Amino acid sequence: MTGNSSIRHQNAALLAITKVEADEVVPSSHADEVLEDTFARLKMPKGLLQRLAGVNERRVWSPGRHFTDGAVEAGEAALARAGVRPEQVGLLINASVTRDGYEPAVSVSVHHRLGLAPSALNFDVTNACLGFVNGLTIASTMIDSGAIDYAVVVAGEDPTPWHRETYERLQGPDVTRADVVREFATLTLGCGAAAAVVGPAERHPEGHRIAGSVTRSATEHHGLCIGGFDGMYTDATGLLKHGVGLLADAWHDAHQDGWEWSTMDRYIGHQVSMSHTNKLFQDVGIAPERFPLTFPFWGNVAAAALPMTLALEAERLEQDDRVLLLGVGSGLNATYMEIDW
């Protein structure tokens, strides 16, 4: 018996995918400057973000720019590109990790600013870095059922409050090497936003059909990466081992269940670090030349990382290319989604 959840769609197509890059570039050397005294006291070398994670720089929003500004801009661009009017949208899903508070949902302000109809459902889907792909699955399922015609999925991310809290803690006189390692992943996070429009394939032959998705969980590892309003704490070794292991297990069972992904034209993955990516190549067998990298210049943009990468790569995709989205979210959950371009 397969350990995967397998969903196949009949009438869903990706009509547009867009990204908004945050305004300001922050080189990874900034962390070395801020934590210079800590690194010197602990005899830790500079350049850890570049050497261990492969992150050379990331982006942050300029002062006065809110993460929902990026989500709204991406949503407006996606609707325009898809040729869909706001009043035609029946569903808006916000999939960001970032939020200002526990309620209301981030989706409500995006719904309002996009000018969507009162009849358009809106809510947040929070599932760590897999939220955007989960949103695409929900949207595609509702289109298949005939409940809605069009859906918009957005994610805007801003981890800069985490950065401030982390830098402050790691500058403390009693900080240990273990403390630095536990919060190291926070410093790889970057800002950005993305949006997608999904609609009925039967009305949009120009669209990119969403074939379906496979998901697998390993929730016994739910404590490996914990994020709160004050920062993120990660067991990097455990997350690397069990996260990529979960992707490998899901891949194997998916092939047993009739999915064939070994010869995809492009693999669009959630962007974490070079160590995670290399282990993915090794354990799953994905061809590196078909896996575009964006974490070296964007960092890990949480739920927006994967769709931003797809939006960037879409400029080079050709008709009939087969595309596989894939990622792992804290918890742990792993998902693959096939799109026929």
Salt bridges, closest charged atoms under 4 A:
GLU21 OE2 - LYS19 NZ 3.11
GLU21 OE1 - ARG59 NE 3.14
ASP23 OD1 - ARG65 NE 3.29
GLU36 OE2 - LYS46 NZ 3.96
ASP69 OD1 - ARG113 NH2 2.90
GLU73 OE2 - ARG65 NH1 2.47
GLU87 OE2 - ARG85 NE 2.82
ASP100 OD2 - HIS66 NE2 2.74
ASP124 OD2 - ARG99 NH1 2.90
ASP144 OD2 - HIS9 ND1 3.00
ASP149 OD1 - ARG203 NH2 3.06
GLU165 OE1 - ARG169 NH1 3.97
GLU183 OE1 - ARG169 NH2 2.85
GLU206 OE2 - HIS204 ND1 2.82
GLU220 OE2 - HIS221 NE2 3.76
ASP253 OD2 - ARG216 NH1 2.83
ASP253 OD1 - HIS252 ND1 3.29
GLU260 OE1 - HIS255 ND1 3.77
ASP283 OD2 - LYS279 NZ 2.89
GLU313 OE2 - ARG266 NE 2.59
GLU313 OE1 - ARG316 NH2 2.96
GLU338 OE2 - ARG322 NH2 3.31
